[in-house]
Amino acid sequence: MSPLQLRTVGFVAWLLFYVIFLLAVRGMWTGRYARSPVVRALFNVNTMSETLAPENEEWYRCIPDLLGDKLQPLFVQSSLDRDTNIFLKHSMEKSGWLFTQLYHSFVSSVLSSVVSRTSINGFLSRGSMFVFSSEQFQRLLRVGLEWRADRMLDLGAGDGGVTQIMGLHFREVYATEVSPPMKWHLQRKNYKLLGIDEWHQTGFKYDLISCLNLLDRCDDPLALLRDIRDSLVPKTGRLIVASVVPFQPYVEVGGQWQRPKEHVKIKGKTWEEQVTNLSTDLFEKAGFEVEAVTRLPYLCEGDMYNDYYVLDDAVFVLKPTNQSQDFH
């Protein structure tokens, strides 16, 4: 054989081994470890039930008496609703698209050393996130379906899936994003992109700013919160924050994860303790007070190994201090 033929045979053999290996791993995970029986139980019916299995109830469980005194009356109980069920069902279906998942796995393994995971997901149009449904968003802000305001900004908007839920209530929707593929997704949805150093220097204010699962991934969360506070419409502007609990900040630099420059340590072993300390040790220091808080799962589309991925989230509605006028 010529050297070219040998290289071709070697590449084909490696590719076949890679595919067989992935199929074997998929079979192991699918059969025992990662395929959630809860999700199968939810979706192996003709109609989608909104009755919670015990495992799913943990996603929303909170003991309000364990929250700080100020937070107890502000807690909003959430539950698994139709929009969340639809996201889980779609994610489960996509994880079963074998050849698509093989392609995604191959591309990820090739690009992961030089491209961020966010950009890989944007390029492949996978890994969409789900933070809250339309109904959950409206309940937190205490607004109705028909409520409208002028301008909102979504910081670190990703592919715009969550932006779309909030954006229905605003006449102008702005977004920031670092990843070029994700920027392309946002532009396709006609959102107005702003630079990460530009959004708070535009000369106008926002009725709502969203900062969803971003505070633990930035170098200086207190500085970010203060910039947000100064960018809100006086008296009526609000900030909606989602934060993974427990709060474990780190930033990606050159493909590696490291501690942020301004490291904020939030104490507490339980969800309730962490949420209470987030309120006092982070939000109050930045000039905010909590108006509402709930517990929600932070969901991400799965892959060939898992139907979905889930983290524990706390979602807050915040208003700048010394502002008492209702948002709506």
N, C-alpha and C positions, 0 to 999 in steps of 0.2 A: 504494500500500500504506500501511496505517496504521503508526505507529511500533512497535506491538506485533508486527505481522506481520513488519516488517523485522528486529526483534530475534530473532524466532523463526527466520526464514530464515538470519540470520547465525549463530545458535548451531548450527543443523543443519549448515550448511556447514562451520563450524569443527570440529564433531564428526566429520564425514565425513573431513575433511582429516587430523585427528588419527589416526583409525583407519587410513587409508591409509598415513600416514607410519609408524606402528608396524608395520604389516604389511610394508612395504618394508624397514625396519630388521631385523625378525625374519628375513625371507628372506635378507638379507645375512649376518647373524650365524649363522643356521642352516646356510647353505650352506658357510660357509668358516671363520669365526673361533671360534665358541664351542661348537659341538656336538662333544663329545669323541669321537673315533673309538675311544678306549680303552673308554669306557662303552658305546658301541654294540657293540663287539666282545664285551664282557662279557655283554650282555643279549640279543643276537640269537641266542640258543640256547635250547633247550627247558628245559635244566637249568642252574642258575647255577653256573658254575665258580668255584672259589676259587683258580685258578692266576693269579698276578700277571702282568700285562703289565709290560714294563720301566718304563713311565712311572709306574705305580702303585707300584712298588717304592720309588721315591724318597720316597713318603709315610712310609715306615717305616725308611728306611736310616739307620744309625748306624755309625760306626767307633769301637767302645768304647775302643780304644787312645788316641784323641784326647780322651777325657774325663779329668777329674782323677782322680788315683789313688784317692780315696775312692769315686768314682762308678762306676768301671769294673766292679767285681763286682756293683753294684746295678742295672745296666741290664737291662731285660726286653725281649726282642725281640718285637715285635708284627707282625701281618700282616693282610691283607685277609681278613675272615671273613664268615660268612653274614649276620650282622646288618648289617654295613656294606654288603654287596651289596644287601640288601633296601632299605636307606635310599636308596642310589643309584638303584635301579630305580624306586622310588616317586617320587623327585624328578624323574627323567627323564620319567616319565609325566605328572606334574603340569605340567611346563614345556610340554607339548604340548597342554594344555587351552586352546585359543586364546581363546575368549570369556571364560573365567575370568581368563586373564592380561591380556587387554585391560581388563577391569574393574579388576583390581588396579593396572595401570599408570595408569589414569585417576584412581582414588582417590588413589594415592600422589602423583601430580603436583598434585592439588588440595590435599592435606593437608600436604605436606612442609614448607611454610613455617611451619606453626603447631603441628605435632605431631611428636614424635620418631619416628624410623624404627622403633624397637622397638614403640611403641604402634600405629603403622600396621600392622605385621606382626601384632600381637595382634588388632587389630580385624578384619583380613582372614583370620585363621587361616592365615597363611603364614610362611615363613622359619624353619621348625623347624631346630634345631641337632642335630648328632650329634658327640659327643666320643669316646665309647667304647661298645663293646658289653657285654653282660652278662658274657661270657666274659673279655673284656679287663679289666673291672673286678675280677672275682674273682681273676684271675691277679696283678694288681697288689697286691691286699690279702692274697693268699695264703689265701683262704677258699674253701669249697666252696659248691655251689648251695643246700644246706640250712642254711647258717650264718645265725644271727639275732643281732641285738643290740637294745638298747632304743630308742635315740634318735639321729636324725641331723638335720642342718640343711644346707640347700642355699642358699647366699648368691647372690642374683641369679639366681633359678631360671628366669626366662623363662616359657615355656609349660608347663614341667614335664616335657618329653620325656625329658631326661637324668635328672631327679629320679626318674622312674618306674623307670629301670634300677637305681638304687641303692636306692630305697625298698623294694623287695621283700625286702630283708634286715633291715628295721627295723620295730619295733612302732609307733613314733611317728615321723612325718615332718613336719619344720618347714621353712618356706621364707621367704625375703624377696624382695621385688620392688618396684620403683618404679612401673613402668608399670601404670596402671589396667586396661587390657585383659588384660595378662598376669596380673594378680592374679585376674581373673575366671576365666581358664583354670585357675589353680592351685586356686581354691576349688571349681571343678567336679570336680576330681580328689580332693577331700577332704583336701588338705594344709593344715596349720595355719599360717596366715600370721602373721608377726611383723614389727613395724616395724623399719626400718633402724637405729634407735637403741635398739631394745628387746631384740634377740635375745641380747645378752651381759649383760643385766640381769634375766634371768628367775628366777634363783635355782636353776636346775638346770644340769647339764652334759650335753654331747653325746658320744656314742661316736664319731661321725664328723661332721666338717664338710667340706663341699665348697665350693671357691672356684674356679669354672671360668671362665677367661678374664675375670676380674674385676680382678685386681691392676693391670693396665695401663689400667684405666678408673676408678680411684678416686683421690681427692685425696691420700691418705696411706697407701700400701700397708704401710709398716712398722707404723703404728698399727693397721691392720686385722689384720695378722698377730699382733700382740701380744694384741689382744682375742680372737682365735681361740684362741690358746694358753691363755689364762686360762679359756676356756669349755669346754675338753675335759675328759673324765673323766680323773682322774689315773692315770698309769701305762699305761692301755690306749687312751686316746683318740688318734685319728689325724686328720690333715688331708690331703685330696686336692686338689691344685692343678693346674690346667691353665693354661698361659701360651703365648700366641702368640710364636713366635720368628721374627725378632728382636723383642726386647722394646722396644716403642715406645709409652710411656704418653701418653695424652691423655684429657681428660674433655669431656663435652658439657654446655655451659652456654648456656641460652637458644637452642638450635638451632645453636650454633657450637662448634667443637672448639678447645680450648686446653690448654696445658701444665698438669699438676696442681700443686697447691701444694707438695707434697713430690715433687720430680722425682728418680726413681731411674734412673740411667744404667747399663745393663749393657753391658760391653764384649764384643767378640768378633765375628768375621766369619762363623764357621761355626756350625752348630747345636750341635756339641759344645762349642765355646768359650762360647757363650751359656748353655748349660745349666750348665756348670761354674761360671760367674760368677754365675748366678742362685743357685746353691747357697751360694756363699761370701759374696757381696755383699748378698744379700737374706735368704735363709732363715736362715742362721747368725746374722746380726745380730738377727733377730727371735726367736731362741731355738729354732730347729728344726734337725733333721738329717734327711737324706734316707734313706729306707728302701728306696725303689724308684723307678725312673724309666723312662719309655718314650717313644718317638716315635710320634705319631699324627696323622692329618689332622683338622683342625677343619672339619667339613662343614656347609654350610647349604643348604637347599632353594633351587633355582634359580627362574628367572622365564622370561619369553618370549625372553630373550636367551641364557641359559645354563642348561644342565641342572642345574648345582649350582655352588656357590662353595666354595673350599677354601683354608685357611690352614695353616701349619705349626705344630703344637702340641708342647709338651713337657708330659707329665703326670707329676707327682710324688706319691708318698705320703710324708708327713712325720710325724715324731714329735717331741714336745718333747724338748729335750736332757735328759740324765740320767734318761731313762726307757728301760729295757731290756726290759720285759716284752712278750711277743708280743701283737699286736693281738687275736688269736683265742685 
